[in-house]
Amino acid sequence: MDNYLIFTDSSADLPAHIYEEYDLRIIPMEYVVNGEVFTCHTESPDHDKHCDALFAAQKKGAEVHTSQISPYNYIDAWKPLLEAGHDILYLCMSSGLTATFDNVQIAATQLREEFPDRKLILVDTLSATQGQGILATVALMNRAAGMTIEENAAWLEEKKKYMCHRFMVGDLNYLHKGGRVSGAVAAVGTMLNIKPILIINDEGKLDVVAKARGEKAAVKMLVDGYKKEQGVPDVPKLVYIGHTSLYDKVEAVKKQVEAVVEPGTVVECINLGPIIGAHIGPSFYSVCGWGFHRKESD
């Protein structure tokens, strides 16, 4: 098997047991809460505690924002590994959501010149959060099954267009802060208890595709949407359900998903990490899994 390492960044959310079963490396990202800087280590055993603290702070009106990974962060992380003879496969957060992919390309250009005999392959996942987490999980499975770094990257490039993200945002004011909706729409929607349903589209950008009146109706839209999308062949049957520390509610959502998935599908619940959570707010559910919506718009 090729001696290559698999990296993603801390915008990816995946189950804690994956870090115990596989060697997944993380490029950490930073977030700021009321002026205090934190580093997001999704592989940390304390990750859920940090998520809980972030969402609790948001409910109290905290100002939260994130920063991009700089080219220098990548160089510092990867140069010693390339010197040691490792090749690297990196799964980056969608270029449609951040300029981080531009930064890693700058770093990769420099490192490839310095280490021409090493392989450094970048994959723009066109995904984030649990969708990015599924792609990272399967990349690890592919490596364990004996795929070379080139084969693994090619598989990811082909299959990433089938990664569906559907999610509900509970507070439209966070979308307003991010420029997704106007202030007037946010105010009226909040008053009427409107819950927008969003996807990540073919370009890796956010799209509002539906609106529901109330959380119950919104969750049903998420579940029904996934039910119609599933069935992509030749992929591991994984569904990751995201939530913002809603431990007392998310198991009910999981049961709804389990009632509609194909036999053999593994369904897991995962806390939304601070990097995406900073822009979404403290009331969120997502259902991420393989589906056909990107292929249909090719």
C-alpha positions as CSV (number, residue, x, y, z in Angstrom):
1,M,0.0,0.0,0.0
2,D,1.2,3.5,-0.7
3,N,2.7,5.3,2.3
4,Y,0.3,8.3,2.1
5,L,-1.5,10.3,4.8
6,I,-5.1,11.6,4.6
7,F,-5.9,15.0,5.8
8,T,-9.0,17.1,6.0
9,D,-9.8,20.3,7.9
10,S,-11.8,21.1,10.9
11,S,-14.9,22.1,8.9
12,A,-15.5,18.4,8.4
13,D,-17.7,16.7,11.0
14,L,-17.6,12.9,11.5
15,P,-18.0,10.4,14.3
16,A,-15.4,10.3,17.0
17,H,-14.9,6.5,16.5
18,I,-13.5,7.2,13.1
19,Y,-10.4,8.8,14.7
20,E,-10.0,5.6,16.8
21,E,-10.3,3.3,13.8
22,Y,-8.2,5.2,11.2
23,D,-5.4,7.6,11.0
24,L,-7.1,10.8,9.9
25,R,-5.1,14.0,10.1
26,I,-6.7,17.4,10.7
27,I,-5.6,20.9,9.6
28,P,-7.1,22.9,12.5
29,M,-9.1,26.1,11.9
30,E,-9.7,29.0,14.4
31,Y,-12.9,30.6,15.5
32,V,-13.5,33.6,17.7
33,V,-16.1,34.1,20.4
34,N,-16.5,37.6,21.8
35,G,-12.9,38.3,20.9
36,E,-11.4,35.2,22.4
37,V,-9.6,32.9,19.9
38,F,-10.2,29.1,19.9
39,T,-8.6,26.4,17.8
40,C,-11.0,23.7,16.5
41,H,-9.6,20.2,17.0
42,T,-12.4,17.9,15.8
43,E,-10.3,14.9,16.7
44,S,-10.1,15.9,20.4
45,P,-12.1,13.9,23.0
46,D,-13.4,17.3,24.3
47,H,-14.7,18.4,20.9
48,D,-18.4,18.0,21.9
49,K,-17.8,20.1,25.0
50,H,-16.4,22.9,22.8
51,C,-19.4,22.7,20.5
52,D,-21.8,22.8,23.4
53,A,-20.0,25.9,24.7
54,L,-20.2,27.7,21.4
55,F,-23.9,27.1,20.9
56,A,-24.7,28.1,24.5
57,A,-22.7,31.3,23.8
58,Q,-24.6,32.0,20.6
59,K,-27.9,31.7,22.4
60,K,-26.7,34.4,24.7
61,G,-25.9,36.7,21.8
62,A,-22.2,36.1,21.4
63,E,-20.3,37.5,18.4
64,V,-18.7,34.6,16.6
65,H,-16.6,34.5,13.5
66,T,-14.0,32.2,11.8
67,S,-10.7,32.6,10.0
68,Q,-9.3,30.9,6.9
69,I,-6.3,28.5,7.0
70,S,-3.3,30.4,5.6
71,P,-0.8,28.9,3.2
72,Y,1.8,29.0,6.0
73,N,-0.4,26.7,8.2
74,Y,-0.3,24.1,5.4
75,I,3.4,24.4,4.9
76,D,4.2,24.1,8.6
77,A,2.0,21.0,8.9
78,W,3.1,19.2,5.8
79,K,6.8,20.0,5.2
80,P,8.1,17.7,8.0
81,L,5.9,14.9,6.7
82,L,7.0,15.3,3.1
83,E,10.6,15.4,4.3
84,A,10.0,12.1,6.1
85,G,8.9,10.5,2.9
86,H,5.1,10.6,3.2
87,D,2.7,11.5,0.4
88,I,-0.5,13.5,1.3
89,L,-4.1,13.4,0.1
90,Y,-6.1,16.4,1.4
91,L,-9.9,16.9,1.3
92,C,-10.7,20.6,1.6
93,M,-13.8,22.4,2.5
94,S,-15.8,23.5,-0.5
95,S,-14.2,26.3,-2.6
96,G,-17.7,27.7,-3.0
97,L,-17.9,28.5,0.7
98,T,-14.4,29.7,1.5
99,A,-11.1,30.8,-0.1
100,T,-9.2,28.2,1.8
101,F,-8.8,26.1,-1.3
102,D,-7.0,29.0,-3.0
103,N,-4.7,29.1,0.0
104,V,-3.9,25.4,0.0
105,Q,-3.1,25.6,-3.7
106,I,-0.5,28.3,-3.0
107,A,1.0,26.1,-0.3
108,A,1.0,23.0,-2.5
109,T,2.7,24.8,-5.4
110,Q,5.6,25.7,-3.1
111,L,5.8,22.3,-1.5
112,R,5.7,20.4,-4.8
113,E,8.7,22.5,-6.1
114,E,10.6,21.7,-2.9
115,F,9.7,18.0,-2.9
116,P,9.3,17.0,-6.5
117,D,9.4,13.3,-5.7
118,R,6.5,13.4,-3.3
119,K,2.8,13.3,-4.1
120,L,0.5,16.0,-2.8
121,I,-3.0,15.7,-4.1
122,L,-5.8,18.2,-3.2
123,V,-9.5,17.4,-3.5
124,D,-12.0,20.3,-3.4
125,T,-14.8,18.3,-1.8
126,L,-17.5,20.9,-2.8
127,S,-18.9,19.9,0.6
128,A,-18.7,20.8,4.3
129,T,-19.6,19.6,7.7
130,Q,-21.1,16.0,7.7
131,G,-20.9,15.7,3.9
132,Q,-17.2,16.5,4.0
133,G,-17.0,14.0,6.9
134,I,-18.5,11.2,4.8
135,L,-16.1,11.8,2.0
136,A,-13.2,11.8,4.5
137,T,-14.6,8.6,6.1
138,V,-14.8,6.8,2.7
139,A,-11.3,8.0,1.7
140,L,-10.0,6.3,4.8
141,M,-11.9,3.1,3.9
142,N,-10.5,3.3,0.4
143,R,-7.0,3.5,1.7
144,A,-7.6,0.6,4.1
145,A,-8.9,-1.4,1.1
146,G,-5.6,-0.9,-0.8
147,M,-6.4,2.0,-3.1
148,T,-3.4,4.0,-4.1
149,I,-3.4,7.8,-3.5
150,E,-4.2,8.4,-7.2
151,E,-7.0,5.9,-7.2
152,N,-8.4,7.3,-4.0
153,A,-8.3,10.9,-5.3
154,A,-10.0,9.8,-8.6
155,W,-12.7,8.0,-6.8
156,L,-13.4,11.1,-4.6
157,E,-13.5,13.4,-7.6
158,E,-16.0,11.1,-9.3
159,K,-18.3,10.5,-6.3
160,K,-18.2,13.9,-4.6
161,K,-21.0,15.2,-7.0
162,Y,-23.3,12.7,-5.4
163,M,-22.8,14.0,-1.8
164,C,-26.1,15.6,-0.8
165,H,-26.4,18.1,2.1
166,R,-29.8,19.1,3.3
167,F,-30.1,21.2,6.4
168,M,-32.5,23.3,8.4
169,V,-31.5,26.7,9.9
170,G,-33.5,27.7,13.0
171,D,-32.6,31.4,13.1
172,L,-32.7,33.4,9.9
173,N,-30.7,36.1,11.5
174,Y,-27.5,34.0,11.0
175,L,-28.2,33.7,7.3
176,H,-28.8,37.4,7.2
177,K,-25.3,38.0,8.8
178,G,-23.8,35.8,6.1
179,G,-25.6,37.7,3.3
180,R,-27.9,34.8,2.4
181,V,-31.2,36.7,3.2
182,S,-32.2,40.3,3.7
183,G,-32.8,41.8,7.1
184,A,-36.5,42.2,6.2
185,V,-36.8,38.5,5.2
186,A,-35.0,37.5,8.4
187,A,-37.3,39.6,10.6
188,V,-40.5,38.4,9.0
189,G,-39.4,34.7,8.8
190,T,-38.4,34.7,12.5
191,M,-41.8,36.2,13.4
192,L,-43.6,33.5,11.4
193,N,-41.4,30.7,12.6
194,I,-40.1,30.0,9.0
195,K,-37.4,27.4,8.8
196,P,-35.4,27.5,5.5
197,I,-34.2,24.3,3.9
198,L,-30.8,24.7,2.3
199,I,-28.5,22.5,0.2
200,I,-24.9,22.8,-1.0
201,N,-25.2,23.0,-4.8
202,D,-23.1,21.8,-7.7
203,E,-20.7,24.7,-7.3
204,G,-20.3,24.0,-3.6
205,K,-22.4,27.0,-2.6
206,L,-25.4,27.4,-0.4
207,D,-28.9,27.5,-1.9
208,V,-32.2,27.9,-0.2
209,V,-34.5,25.3,-1.8
210,A,-37.6,25.3,0.4
211,K,-39.2,26.9,3.5
212,A,-41.1,25.1,6.2
213,R,-43.4,26.5,8.9
214,G,-41.9,25.1,12.2
215,E,-39.3,22.7,13.1
216,K,-41.4,19.5,12.8
217,A,-42.3,20.3,9.2
218,A,-38.7,21.2,8.4
219,V,-37.3,17.9,9.7
220,K,-39.9,16.0,7.6
221,M,-38.6,17.9,4.5
222,L,-35.0,16.8,5.3
223,V,-36.0,13.2,5.8
224,D,-38.3,13.1,2.7
225,G,-35.6,14.8,0.6
226,Y,-33.0,12.2,1.5
227,K,-35.5,9.3,0.9
228,K,-35.9,10.5,-2.7
229,E,-32.2,11.1,-3.3
230,Q,-30.8,7.8,-2.0
231,G,-29.8,4.8,-4.2
232,V,-26.4,5.9,-5.6
233,P,-24.6,2.6,-6.5
234,D,-21.1,1.6,-5.5
235,V,-20.7,3.8,-2.4
236,P,-20.7,2.9,1.3
237,K,-24.2,3.4,2.7
238,L,-23.6,6.2,5.2
239,V,-25.9,8.9,6.5
240,Y,-24.6,11.5,9.0
241,I,-27.2,13.6,10.9
242,G,-25.9,16.9,12.1
243,H,-27.2,18.9,15.0
244,T,-26.2,21.8,17.3
245,S,-26.0,20.0,20.7
246,L,-29.7,19.0,20.4
247,Y,-29.1,15.7,22.2
248,D,-32.6,15.5,23.6
249,K,-34.1,15.8,20.1
250,V,-31.8,14.3,17.5
251,E,-32.5,10.7,18.3
252,A,-36.1,11.2,17.2
253,V,-34.7,12.6,13.9
254,K,-32.4,9.6,13.6
255,K,-35.4,7.2,14.0
256,Q,-37.2,9.0,11.1
257,V,-34.2,8.7,8.9
258,E,-33.7,5.0,9.8
259,A,-37.3,4.4,8.8
260,V,-36.7,5.4,5.2
261,V,-33.1,4.3,4.4
262,E,-32.1,1.4,2.3
263,P,-31.2,-1.8,4.3
264,G,-27.7,-1.9,5.5
265,T,-27.3,1.9,5.8
266,V,-25.4,3.2,8.8
267,V,-26.9,6.3,10.4
268,E,-25.0,8.3,12.9
269,C,-25.6,11.6,14.8
270,I,-22.8,14.2,15.0
271,N,-22.5,17.5,16.6
272,L,-22.0,20.4,14.2
273,G,-18.5,21.8,14.6
274,P,-17.7,25.4,15.5
275,I,-16.4,26.3,12.1
276,I,-19.7,25.9,10.3
277,G,-21.7,26.4,13.5
278,A,-20.4,30.0,13.8
279,H,-22.3,30.8,10.6
280,I,-25.4,28.7,11.1
281,G,-26.5,29.4,14.6
282,P,-27.6,27.2,17.5
283,S,-30.7,25.6,16.0
284,F,-29.8,23.3,13.2
285,Y,-30.3,19.8,11.7
286,S,-28.8,18.3,8.7
287,V,-29.2,15.0,6.8
288,C,-26.1,14.2,4.7
289,G,-25.7,11.2,2.5
290,W,-25.2,10.0,-1.1
291,G,-27.9,11.3,-3.6
292,F,-28.5,12.2,-7.2
293,H,-29.2,16.0,-7.1
294,R,-25.8,17.1,-8.3
295,K,-25.8,14.6,-11.2
296,E,-29.2,15.7,-12.4
297,S,-27.9,19.3,-13.0
298,D,-24.8,18.2,-14.9
